[in-house]
Amino acid sequence: MFYGKEKAFKKDPFEDKGLKKSVYYYFFQKGSRLGFDMYLVMGREKYMGGLKFRKPLFFNPAKENFEVLDQIVEVDAVLDRSGGTRFPPLGISEKVLDNRKFKLICWNKILMYKYLRGFSPPSYGLKSFKGMRKNLRFFRETELVVLKPASGLKGKDVHIDYPSKILQLRDIDFGKGWVLQKFVDTSGGINGLVRGRHDLRIAIVNGKMVFSHIRQPRSSCRVANVAQGGSIKEIAIRKIPKQILKKTKGLQQKIDADFDRPLYSIDFGIQNKEPFVFEINDSIGFPSEKMTCYKKFINNVLEALSIRAMRNNH
């Protein structure tokens, strides 16, 4: 498991994970029982190229703790938790969950919505204020639109307003790109699952749907991210309406074929019973110990890593 940010070693490197802590330990415990040597690396400066890392934390299954190894280890597969697109390089991409091609899509929403055409609401990549003004003409003044950074996270800097109001946002730095998108009104909820505004996340790994949950925004907000104060509730996959599962399976087949069956989520919003894909996310967060799915999730992550470990090095 590789994190891009350096973190001072503590006896328990996951002590800040709350209800997810035991799930992280289950990952290392189960991997050890399957016969893997399990390592945790934190910090890009510890990546030495190829599949080599220096000073990893080795998970000792007998003591169920982590020990610093003052050496370089070469691994067989990597679960990438680094975020961004600096890792992995193409040379080891087929040994990493998720691979580089998929991460490049997930970390640039302009590329993402080109890929999701037909699944997502109408979306336009922006590189300038002039481009925003031009594309706003595709929307009626009475309909809400969404303006968000092409590389944004956790619902930050997302604007939801009417075209004339969006045009007043003249201090935006378009250098890294933005996306203009039709607003999906999810206030009608999902019959039998949720009332009011929402997004529905379905997590997929190793070609299988492994868990789902619904997030809802706080009452004063239209953005459902938990980081913005929203709520979260686990939903059994068997309870998801058929039209959503049908669209999920269609997109899943496309993604799994194009990007080597990665670890990802698909986020949906439902408007008038029609599902729209908000976005896809790579290297999603682990579920909490309170979610019934967590063992299924971890077991499939480990199976995906095992498949990658068995591949010949090039």
N, C-alpha and C positions, 0 to 999 in steps of 0.2 A: 504494500500500500504506500503510495507516494503522494506527499503533500508538497506544494510549491513553496510554502512559507516556512521559514525557520521558526522553531518553537523550542524554548529551553526545556531540556529533558527533565521530566518529573517522574517520580516512581510510578505514577498513573497518568500516562499521556492523554487519557480520555476522561479525566475527572470533570471536565467542563461540559460533557455531552449530555448530562441529565438523564432522561429516560431512554436515551440512545446508547448510553455507555455499555450496558450489558450486551447490546446487539453487536457493537464493535468487538467486544471480547468473544462473543460467540463466533464471529468471523474468524478470528485467530485460533480459537480452540478447535473449531470444526476443521479448519484447514490443516492444523497439526495432526488431527486424528486421521485425515485422509493421506497423510504421509508427506506433506509439504513442510519445508522450512519456511516459517512465516516471518517477514521483516516489515518494519515500519520505518520510512524515511521521511524526514521533514526538512525541506530546504533545497532549492534548486542548485545551490552551490555544491551539494553532495552528489549530484548527478555527474558521472565521469564519462559519459558517452556510451554508445552501445546499450548494453543491459547491465552496466556496472554502476554501483553506488558505493560511496564511502561512509563509514561510521553509521551503519544502520542500527536500529534497535531490533534486536532479535527477541522474538516471543518464545520464552521458555515454557513449554507445556507442562512440565513437572511442577514448576513453581507458579505457573499462571501469571507471570510478570514479564517485563521487558528489561533487557540488558544491553548496554552499549557495547558494540563490537568495534574496536579500533582497527579496522581493516577494510579492504574493498571486497565486496561480494558481487558476483555475477548471478543474476536471477534468470528464471525461465519465463516469467510472465509478470505483468504489472497491472494493478488496479490503480488507475490514475485519478487522484483527487485534487490535482494541482490547479485546475481552473485556468481559463485562457487557452491560448494556442501556442505557447512556447514549448510545450511538451505534449505528445511525443514527436521526435523527428521521424521522417518518413522511413528511415532505415530499420526502425524497430516497431513500426506502426502495427504490424500484424500480430505482435506479441503483447499488445496493450489494449486494455478495456478502459476507455474507448479509443478508436484509432484516429489518426490525424484528420483524415477527410471528413469524418463526422463532426469533429470538434470545430473545424473551420466553418461548417454550416451553422452549428449551434451558437457560435460566438459572434455571428454577424447576421443580424435580423434582415438585412437587405437580401443576402444570399438565401436565408431561411425561407423568406416568403416567396422568392422565386421558385424554390424547391417545393413549397407547399401549395402552389397554385392549384386551385380546384378543391382544396381542403380547408383553406383559411378564408376569412373575409377579404374583400378587395384591399390590396396593400400596394403602397408606392414608396420606393426608395428615394431619399432626398439627399442632395449634396449642397443645396444652397437655398436661400430664402426665395429666390426667383422660382426655383423648382417647386417649393412648397406652395407658393401662390398659384402656380400653373396647375398643380394636381388637386388643389382644393376646389377647382372648378368642376371636378367630377362629383362633388357632394352638394346636396341641397342645404341651404342655410338653416333649415329646420331640423336637420339630422346631426347628431353628435358624431364627432370624429376623434380618433386617438392619435396623438403624436408622441413617439417614444424613441429613445436613443437606440441606434443599431446594435450597440454593445452593452445595453443597460442590464442591471440586475435588481432583483427584489422590489420591483415596482418603483424604483427611484426615477425622478424626473419625467414621469408619465403625465401627460396633459390630456384631459378629456373635456372637450368643449365644442361649441359651434364654430363653423368656419371663420366668421368675422372675429371671434375672440382669439382663435388660433393665430390669425394674421397679425394680432397685436404683439405676439411674442417675438420681438425683433432682436433680443439680446442672445438668441440661441447660437451656439458655436456649431456650425454644420460640418466642421472639419472631419469628424469621425463618422458622419452619416447618421441620418434619422429615418424613421419609418412613419408614414401617414397611412392610417388604416380606418376602415369603416368600423364604427362602434357596434358591438354586438350587445343588444339589450337582453340580459339574462334575468330580468326581474320576474319573469313568469315561472322561474324555477324549473325543476325536473320532476315530473309526475311520480309520486311515490318515494322520492328521495330527498328533495329539498325545496323549500319555499324561498322565493326572492333571489337576489343576485348571488352569483356563484361562479366558481370554475371547478371543473371535474378533472382530476389528474389520474391517468392510468400509467402505471410503471411497467416497463417491459425490459427483460434481460434474457439472453440466451434463447430468444425466439418465443418467450412465454410471457403472458400477462401475469404479473406476480402480486400486485396490489393496486388499490385505487383509494382515493379520498376526495372529499369535497371541501373546498375552502370557500369561506364567505367573508366579504369585507365588513368592517365595522360600519355602523349605521350611517356615518357621515362621509363615507368613502365609496368610490366605485371600483377601487383596485383591491383584489382579493388576497394579495400576498400576506402571509403570516407575518413577515417582517414589517408590514405596514399596519399591524394590529388585527389582522383577520383571524378567523377561527378555522379549525381543521377537524374533520370527522372521517374516520375510515368507513369505506363502503365495500361490501362484498361484490366481487366482479359479477357474480351470477345475478345481482340485482340491477345491473346497469341496463337501461333500455336497449332493445335490439338494434335500433337505428344507429345508436352510438357505437355499439360493438361492431356493427357492420363497417362503419367508417374507420374505426380503429384497426380492424383486421386489414382493410384495404391499404391504409397508410403503413401499417406494420410490415406487410409483405414488401412494400417498396423500400422502406428504410433498411430492413434486415438484409435484403438482397444487395443494396447499394453500399452498405457500410459494415458488413461482417457481423450482423446480429449484436449490436452494441447494447450498452446499459443506458436507458433513457426513459423519459416520460413524455406523454402527449397530454397537453392541457386543452380542454374543451370548454366552450360556453354554448348553452342551448337557447336559441331564440325561436319562438313559435314552433317548438318541437324539432327544429333543424339544428344539428350539431355543427359548430364551426371550430376549427383548430386555432387556438390562440398562439401556441408555440410548442416547440419540442426542446427538451433540455437534456444535456449530456451529464453523466456522472452525478446523478441525483442523490440527495441526502438519504441516509439510511432511515428506515422506519423506526419508530420507538418500540420499546418492549411491550407496550400496551396494545400494539397492533397485532392481530392474530396471524398476519402474513409474514412476520419477520424471519422465521426460519426458512420458509419457502424462498424468500428473497435472497437470503445469504447463500442457501444451498445452490441456487441457480447462478449467482455471481461466481461461486467457487467452481462450478462446472464449466462456466465460460472461460475462466482463467486456466483450468485444467486443459481445455481444448487448445488454448493458445500456447501453453507450456509444452505440449506434445509436438508442436510444429517445429520443423527443422530450422535452425538458424541459417541465415544467408550471409 
